[in-house]
Amino acid sequence: MWNTWLTRTLNIDLPILGAPMGGRAGGELAGQVTAAGGLGMIGAARYATPEWIDEQLRVIRAAAGADAPLAFGLQTWSLGNGELLDAVLAAKPKLVSLSFGDPAPYVQRVKDAGAVVISQINSIEDLREVEAAGVDAVVAQGGEAGGHTGRIATLPLLQEVLRATDLPVLAAGGIGTGAGLAAVLAAGAQGALIGTALLASPETVGPDYAIKVLLEARSTDTVYTDVFDKARHQPWPTRWFGRALTNDFTDRWHDGDGVEASSGTEQEISASYDGDDPRGGVVYAGQVAGLVDSVRPAREVVESIAADAEVRLRATAGLFDA
């Protein structure tokens, strides 16, 4: 039996959370992660509505049972007056992730609803902000992660955060196999978020071409860019770009300087974007893309990662003389 802060606090079998990938992690994917023994998070992006939340609840209960625990990931910068948060809390979740912005206005509401509150962070400055807000745990999300993320790699960030806080720390970014999970647990993390490793699972939602292009991608075929935000008029704060698979669109518009990483105006970029084009539509994915080489059910992916991590961690005892 796994024994970490995450498994004890949430009463789950595995120290794995399904990452709340906006536009990809709906109720079916979250439900399968939960059915495997972890806890799947529904990515409630800024465009989510209470009706959408209700639909995801029906889906997740069909996948994992009527009493399945629920978890949601929210983009704090876009919550505004909190109507989306109200809809999420009405579902009585076990866990809510408030990330990408100061969670202080919302933390107590989530706690009063009986949920555990976590925040993904990308720097020590983020850590201090969410500590002050009163979250229960933090997720050190490294720049290897798919989707919106920071600029510090997972391992350096994880080590820095572990040294700087007494809060439980989870890890995210670049964790796609049992070896990756074992590594962050051995370092001191209490669990991990898994995202890209699940993106070739049939339970994901998104464009029809997304799985095909992911299976063809190598781990070098990602880019940290703002061009897809500009193309789709997504008003993300400029401190967070998104890691996506490279394609014809990024070849044209991403100039690679990592600061203002687009080579045209927002109007030019948007006018040339076609989200239905497999050669140009966005597929957010992390640097473990090269490890995703087959279509596998999400439950199988989660179970295999956990089983392999257990074998690897038990084997570490052999590194020391008796």
N, C-alpha and C positions, 0 to 999 in steps of 0.2 A: 504494500500500500504506500502510495506517495504521501509525504507528510511535509507540506510547506504552508506558509501563511495563506497562500491562495486556496489550496485544497481544504484547509481547516475552516477558513472564514466563509467560503462559499459552499462548503459541504459537497465538493465535487471530487471525482476520482483522479483526475489528471491535472497537472499544473499548466494547463493550456487554455488560453482564451483565443477564440476566433476573432481576428482583427475586424473592426467595424468599418469595412471598406465601403465608402459611399458609392452607390450605384452598382455595387457588385455583391455585397453581403446583405441579402434579404433574409426573410424568415426561413426559407428552406435550407440555405447554407448554415445559418446559425443553429437551426434545429438539428442538423446532422452532426455538427461539432459537439453540441450538447449531448446527443445520443451516444457519442463515442466516449463520453466521460469527462469532457472539458466543459467549457461554457462558451457558446457562440454569441457574438455581439451583432446586433443589427445596426448597420450604418445609417443613422437618421440624418442625412445631409440637409443642407439649408432649404432645399426644395421639398422636403417631406411634409406631408399634411397629416392631420389626425385620421383621415380616412385611410391613408396609406399605412399608417401605424396599425390600425385595426385589421387591415388585410394581412399584414405581416404576422400579426398575432395568430390569425386563423391558420396561416401556413405553418408557423413554427409548432403549433400544437398538434397539427396533423403529422409533422415530422418527428417530434420528440415526446408527444403525450400531452394531455390536458394540464398536467401539473408541472410541466417542464419549467425550470427557472428561466427568467428572461434577463437580457442585458442589452444595453443600447450604448452607442457611441455618438456623441454630439459635438458639433463644432461651436465652441463657446463664443467665438467672435461674431457668429451670425444669429445668436439666440434672441437678441432684442428683448422684448417684454416677456418672453418665456412661454408663449402659447404652445410651441412644439414641446417644450419641457413638460408642460402640463399634461399633454397627451401621452407622453412617455410615462410619467409618474402615475397616471391613471391606470396603466397596465400592471402596476405593482412589480416593478423589476427588482431583481436581486442586486444588480450592479449597474451603475451608470458611469460612463467615461465622459468627462468634461475636458476637452483638449483644445489647443490652439487659441489661447487667450486666457485672461484672468477669470478663474471660475468663481471668485468670491461672491458675486451676486446670487449664485445658484446653489452653492454647496449645501447650505442649511436646509433648503427646500428638499433636496434629494435625501438628506439624512432624515429629515422629519417624515419622509415617505417610507423609511425603513430600508433604503438601499445603501450599499457600499459605494463610495465615491472614489474614483481613480482619475488621474490626469496623465496624459502622455506629455513628456517634456523633452526638450532638445538642447538644453543648456543648464548650467548652474543657476543662471538668472531666472529661468523658468521654474526651477526647483524651489527657489526662495519664494516666488510668487504663489505657487500652489500650496506650499507648506503654510504660508500665512493665511491662505483661504480655508485651511482645515481639512484637506482631502485625507482619505484613509491610506492611500498608497500611490506611488508614482510609477510610471512606465518610462524607462530610459529608451527613447526611440531614436535609433541611429539613422544616419543619412543613407544607409543601404536600403532602407524601407521603401516599398512602393507607395505611390500616392504622395500626399503632402507631408513633408518632413523637414528636418533641420539639416545642418551641414557637418555635424560631428559624427564620426563613425560609431557604431554600436559599442564595440569593446572599450575604446577610450572613454566614451560617455558613461557607460555602465560603471567602470572603475571609479570615475570621478564622483558619480552620484552616490555609489555605495559608501564612499569615504565621507561624504558631505551630509548625510541624513540618517536619522534613526527610523524613518518611515520604511515600511516594506517596499522593496523595489522589484519591479518586473522588467523584462527586457523585450525589445521589439526591433526588427530590422535585421535582415540577413539570416533568419532562423528558419531553415527549410527542411532539416533532417533531424534525426535523433542526435547526431553529433553536435549540431548547433544548439539544441535544447540542453544537452548534457553540459556543454561548455558554459552557458550562461548560468545554469544552476550551480555548477561547481564554483563559479566565480562569486556566487552569493545572491543571485536573483531568486525570487520566490515563485517564479513562473515566467511564462513567455506568451507573447502574442504572435500568432501565426497568420500570415496573410497571403503572400505570393504563392506559397506552396499549395494553397487551396484554389488558385485561380483557374486551374485546368479541370476542376471538378464540375460535373454536370449540374450541380445544384447552384452554381453561381448564376447571377443575372448579368446582362450586358449585351453588347452587340454580338451577332452570330460569329463574326470573324475573330473575336478576342482569344478564344482558346487556341485556334490554329496558329495565330501569330506568336502567342506565348510559347507553344511547343517548338516553334522554329527558332526562338531567340536563344542567344548565348548570354552569359552573365555580363559580358561587355556591351550588350546591346541595350543599355538604358541611358537616359539622360536626365539631368536635374534641371528643370526648365519652367518658365512661366508662360510659354507660348500657348498651351492649351487653356489656361485660365483666360488669357486675352482673347483667344479664338471664340470662347463660349461665353464671354462677358461674366466670368466668375470673379467676384470682387475679393479674392483672397488677400489678406495682408501681405505685403511684399517680402516680409521676412521668411515666408514659407513658400518655396517653389514645390513642384511635384516631380517625383521620379516616375518616368514612363518609358515604354519601349520606343526606341528610335524608329523612324519611318521617313517616308518622303517629306512629310510635313515638317518634322524637326530638322531634316537636312536643309530645308529651304529657309526656315525662320529662326532656328536656334543658333546664335553666334558663339555660344560656349564660353562667355567670359565669367559666368557664374554670379554676376552681380545684377545687371539688367540684361537678362540672357535672351533677348529677342532682337531681331535685326530689322523689324518693321514696326509701323504704327499698329495700334490695336484695331483700327478700322481695316487696314490692309490684311492683317492676319486673319481677322474674323471673316472677311469677304472671301478668302481662299479656302476656308475650312469646310470639310464635308465629313461629318461624323459617321456616315454610312460607308465611307471609302476605307477598305482594309489597308490601303497603303498610306492613309493619312489620319484616320480616326484615332483618338486617344485610347491607349491601353496602359493604364497605370500599373506598374509592376516593379518589384525590387531587384536587387542584384543577385538574388538566388534564382533568377529566371532560368539560368542554364541548368539548374537541378530539376526543373519541372519538364519531364520528357514523355509523359503519358497521361491520358485521361483516367482519373481514378476518383471514385466516390470520396467525398469529404470525410466520411466516417473512417474509411480505410486509411486515408492519409494521416489523420490524427492518431489513430490507434497505432500505426506503424512507427510514427515519430516517437510516441511515448514508449513503446516497447523497446525500440533501439536505444533510446536515451537511458532507459533503466539498465540494459545490458552494459552499456559503456560506463555508466557511473559505478555499477557494482565491480566492474573490472579494474577501476582505478585503485582498489585496495592492493592490487598486485604491484603497484609502483613502489611500495615500501617493503623493506625487509621486516620479517616478523620480529 
